[in-house]
């Protein structure tokens, strides 16, 4: 079973451009080693041994993959200087956005504490004022002690009101400064081409490695903030009980402890893939590419609209004939039905 997470913009109204859906199809370069270059070895070569069954080859691949250290990216995989500058600008913009959000949250917490303390002092003053009510006369020539206490309470209230007005003026200045800084960040986002998309929706891709049948496309309105717990919950509802292998990339959603617990509970092996090798999960990546092309002519406004479109695409994808040699021109649904009837 191949799984992957792809992201689509929360709204898509124009059909002239392909919507931004993540998932590179990758590029596979095959060449013989040059003179003086040692013959390379990689875990995937185990699948070229015809004497091994699929299960034996997959188990050996997983063992070699886990024992193999992560390789450093090659020179071809390193981005160009212009791309590096753009990524650096995006990282700086992301840090600035996080700083503003953190400062705003701290300011709101401070305001809540100040308001809470002010309400507590107000209750104390009201209780003291009620206790200072004059209930009897005193002899002439002597000052009423309770009236004197009321005068002190009034002076204290005036001082409290002055501090409150200063606090409100400070808050207005802080709000204006925060709005200016947020507007500057948004202008930088537009300069980097990030302005039009304000939110993202994540879709979990689950494709059967044998029949090429897509089992579902669960949506997560949290987008880039989707958690591994949500992904695991969606997988629990869709993965077949007889699953033996789950092929996924090294994203945090698929390497978290909850995913390891799911693999242990359901008895399947999560097949780890090499970094910078999207072709290792080519079935899921090719599915994302097909989805990109299909969504290019569609329009949606809400997550519900997108969910309806993905349900339509699911039927279209599983019922259309595939060009793969394994399926021999059959659709995933028809190929699955023939396997069950055999």
Helices and strands as residue ranges (DSSP letters): E 2-9, G 43-48, H 54-67, H 81-131, H 145-191, E 200-207, E 214-216, E 219-220, G 223-225, H 228-238, E 245-247, H 252-255, H 257-266, E 269-271, G 278-281, H 282-295, H 303-319, H 332-341
